[in-house]
C-alpha cells in the first residue's frame, strides 16, 4: 500500500462502519448512501 492510499482506506473503513450502523437501525437510504460513498472512494483510489 502506498503512503497516499492510507487516508482513503481509513475513509472507506469509516464509510463502511457508518453504513453498518445505519443498517442496524433500519435506515436503508443512509446505508446505501454510505456504501456508495465507500465504493466511489475505492473506485477513485484504486
N, C-alpha and C positions, 0 to 999 in steps of 0.2 A: 504494500500500500504506500502510495506516495504521501509526502507530507501535506500536500494540498488537498488530499481527499479525506483528511481526518475530520474537519468540520462538517462537510456534507454527510459523512457517515454518522456522526453524532446527531445531526439534524434529522436524518432518516429514522434513526432509532427513536428519537423523541416523537416524531410524527406517528410512528407505529404504536408507541405507547399511548399517545393521545387517542388514536383510533380504537385501541383496546379498551380504554376507559369509557369512551362513549358507547362502544359496543355492549359493554356490560350494563350500561344504563338504558340501553334500548333506543338510543338516538342514532338511527341508521343514516340519516343525512349527514351528520357530522362525522360518523365513522367512515363513510365513503369519501368525504372531503379530505380527511387526514390520510387515508390510504392513497388517494390520488396525489396528494402533496408529496408523499414519500416516493411514489412511483415517478413523479415528474423530476424530483431531485435525483433519483437514481439514474434516470434516463439522461439527464444533462451531465451528471458527474462521470458516469462510466460509459 
